[in-house]
Amino acid sequence: MQNFLADLFSNQDYEKDSFFLIAGPCVVENEALLNAVASSVSGICKKLGIPYVFKASYRKANRTSTHSFSGIGDLEGLSLLKQTGDSFHLPTTTDIHSVQEASLAAAHTDILQIPAFLCRQTDLLQAAGETGKIVNIKKGQFLSGEAIKFAVEKVRKSGNEKIMLTERGTTFGYQDLIVDYRNIPIMQSHGVPVVVDCTHSLQQPNQASGITGGNPRLISTIAKAAIATGADGIFIETHPDPSKALSDGANMLRLDLLEDLLEQLVKIRKSIL
C-alpha cells in the first residue's frame, strides 16, 4: 500500500495485504441514509479487515435529464458528508465538476474524485491537485489505460503525488460499457493505485427514457474479476433499497448483499497473494 493510503487508513485496523473499499450511496439524500450505510459498511469492513472510504456525491452534475435529482444543496450535502466521516471515523470522498468546487469540497472530504467525463480537463485536474488532497481520477469511457497517464501527469504538475486511478468501463456502442481488465496492470504502471468501479461499469447509459439503466446482477462478477486481476481497491455504490434511490438505483448493490460479496473477495485476494 502506498504511503498516502497508509496515512489515510492509519486509524483503521485492517489486514496487511487487503484491498481497500470505496463505498456508499450514489448521492447525499439525507442524514439517515448516510448514517445507515456508513454504520453497516464500516462494521462489515472492521470484521473482515478491509480499509474503508465512505463515498457520496454532494451534487450530481452529469444527469441524463433535467428532471433527474441532483442534490439537496452543495453546502448541506458536503456538511453531511463531513459529519458522517467524523462520526464514524472514516475518510470520505466526493466528486467535483469545476475548478471552483475543488477548494470547497477539499474542506469537507479527504479524496477528490474527478468524474470520467471530465478526466481530460486540465484546469480541474490541477485545481484538485493544488488542494493537497488525494485525487482519484476516473478513466474516461473513451480512453485507454495508456492514455490516462496524461491526466496523472497534469495532477503531478501541481506538485501532488497522491493520485489514484479508477477503471469504470469503456463505451461499447451507444448504450453499454465493457471492462477491459488489461487496464489494471497498465494503469498501475503509471505508479498509482488502481480501483475498479464495480457498479458504474455496469451502467447502460443514454436510454431513451432519460434514466440510465444498469445490470446489478453482474456486480459480483466485475468485483471478483477485479480482485483476481490485482486491483488495489474496489468502488461499490450501495443503498438499503436501490429501487427507492434518488440516483443510479439501476446499478447499485443492495446493502444487505455487500457482506457476502466482500467475504468472497477477501478469499480471492488471499488466494492470489
Residue pairs with C-beta under 8 A, 6 or more apart in sequence:
1 9
1 20
1 193
1 232
2 192
2 193
4 134
4 161
4 162
5 20
5 51
5 193
8 51
8 53
8 91
8 110
8 111
8 134
9 20
9 51
9 91
11 89
12 45
12 46
12 51
12 52
12 89
13 46
13 49
14 20
14 45
14 49
14 50
14 51
15 48
15 49
15 50
15 266
17 269
17 270
17 273
18 49
18 50
18 51
18 266
18 269
19 50
19 227
19 231
19 232
19 233
19 234
19 265
19 269
20 50
20 51
20 52
20 53
20 232
20 233
20 234
21 41
21 45
21 50
21 51
21 52
21 53
21 233
21 234
21 235
21 236
21 262
22 52
22 53
22 55
22 93
22 136
22 195
22 233
22 234
22 235
22 236
23 37
23 41
23 52
23 53
23 54
23 55
23 235
23 236
23 237
23 238
23 258
24 34
24 37
24 38
24 41
24 54
24 55
24 56
24 237
24 238
25 33
25 34
25 37
25 56
25 237
25 238
25 239
25 245
25 252
26 56
26 57
26 60
26 237
26 239
26 245
26 246
26 247
26 248
26 249
26 252
27 56
27 57
27 58
27 59
27 60
27 69
27 70
27 71
27 77
27 246
27 247
27 248
28 34
28 56
28 57
28 58
28 71
28 72
28 76
28 77
28 80
28 81
29 72
29 245
29 246
30 72
30 80
31 80
31 83
33 239
33 240
34 54
34 56
34 80
34 81
34 83
34 84
35 84
35 87
36 240
36 255
37 54
37 238
37 239
37 240
37 255
38 54
38 84
38 87
38 88
38 90
39 88
40 255
40 258
41 52
41 54
41 238
41 255
41 258
42 52
42 54
42 88
42 90
44 50
44 258
44 259
44 262
45 51
45 52
45 262
48 259
48 262
48 263
48 266
49 266
50 262
50 266
52 90
53 90
53 91
53 92
53 93
53 110
53 111
54 81
54 84
54 85
54 88
54 90
54 91
54 92
54 93
55 92
55 93
55 94
55 113
55 235
55 237
56 77
56 81
56 84
56 92
56 94
57 71
57 77
57 94
57 95
57 247
58 71
58 74
58 77
58 78
58 81
58 94
58 105
58 108
59 70
59 71
59 74
59 77
59 97
60 68
60 69
60 70
60 71
60 247
61 70
61 97
61 115
62 97
62 115
62 117
63 69
63 70
63 247
64 205
64 206
64 207
64 210
64 211
64 212
65 210
65 211
67 210
68 210
68 211
68 247
69 246
69 247
71 77
72 80
74 104
78 94
78 104
78 105
78 107
78 108
78 109
79 108
81 92
81 94
81 108
81 109
82 92
82 108
82 109
84 90
84 92
85 91
85 92
85 109
85 110
91 110
91 111
92 108
92 109
92 110
92 111
93 109
93 110
93 111
93 112
93 113
93 136
94 105
94 108
94 109
94 112
94 113
95 112
95 113
95 114
95 115
96 102
96 105
96 112
96 113
96 114
96 124
96 128
97 115
97 118
97 124
98 124
99 123
99 124
99 127
102 112
102 124
102 127
102 128
102 130
102 131
103 127
103 131
105 112
106 112
106 131
106 132
106 133
109 133
110 133
110 134
111 133
111 134
111 135
111 136
111 164
112 128
112 131
112 133
112 134
112 135
112 136
113 136
113 137
113 138
113 166
114 121
114 124
114 125
114 128
114 135
114 136
114 137
114 138
114 151
115 138
116 138
116 139
116 140
116 141
116 168
116 200
117 140
117 141
118 124
119 125
119 137
119 138
119 139
119 140
119 143
119 148
119 151
120 140
120 143
120 150
120 151
122 154
125 135
125 137
125 151
125 154
125 155
125 158
126 154
126 155
126 157
126 158
128 135
128 155
128 158
129 135
129 154
129 155
129 156
129 157
129 158
129 159
129 160
129 163
130 158
130 159
130 160
132 160
132 162
133 162
134 162
134 163
134 164
135 155
135 160
135 162
135 163
135 164
136 163
136 164
136 165
136 166
136 195
137 148
137 151
137 152
137 155
137 163
137 164
137 165
137 166
138 165
138 166
138 168
138 197
139 145
139 148
139 165
139 166
139 167
139 168
139 183
139 187
140 148
141 168
141 169
141 170
141 171
141 177
142 170
142 171
144 183
144 186
145 167
145 180
145 182
145 183
145 184
145 186
145 187
146 186
148 165
148 187
148 190
149 190
152 163
152 165
152 190
152 191
152 192
155 163
156 163
163 192
164 192
164 193
164 194
164 195
164 232
164 233
165 187
165 190
165 192
165 193
165 194
165 195
166 194
166 195
166 196
166 197
166 235
167 179
167 180
167 183
167 184
167 187
167 194
167 195
167 196
167 197
167 201
167 226
167 231
168 177
168 196
168 197
168 200
168 201
168 235
169 177
169 178
169 179
169 197
169 200
169 201
169 202
169 203
170 177
170 178
170 179
170 180
171 177
172 178
174 206
175 204
175 205
175 206
175 207
175 213
176 204
177 201
177 202
177 203
177 204
177 205
179 196
179 201
179 222
179 225
181 225
181 226
181 229
183 194
184 194
184 196
184 226
184 229
184 230
184 231
185 229
185 230
187 194
188 194
188 230
188 232
193 232
193 233
194 231
194 232
194 233
195 231
195 232
195 233
195 234
195 235
196 222
196 223
196 226
196 231
196 233
196 234
196 235
197 234
197 235
198 219
198 222
198 223
198 226
198 234
198 235
198 236
198 253
199 214
199 216
199 219
199 235
199 236
199 237
199 248
199 251
199 252
199 253
200 235
200 237
200 248
200 251
201 222
202 214
202 215
202 216
202 218
202 219
202 222
202 251
203 212
203 213
203 214
203 248
203 250
203 251
204 212
204 213
204 214
204 215
204 250
204 251
205 212
205 213
206 212
207 213
211 250
212 248
212 250
212 251
213 250
213 251
214 248
214 250
214 251
214 252
215 251
216 242
216 250
216 251
216 252
216 253
216 254
219 236
219 251
219 253
219 261
220 261
220 264
223 234
223 236
223 261
223 265
224 264
224 265
224 268
226 234
227 234
227 265
227 268
227 269
227 272
228 268
228 272
230 272
234 265
236 253
236 258
236 261
237 248
237 251
237 252
237 253
238 252
238 253
238 254
238 255
238 258
239 245
239 249
239 252
239 253
239 254
239 255
240 254
240 255
240 256
241 254
242 249
242 250
242 252
242 253
242 254
243 249
245 252
253 261
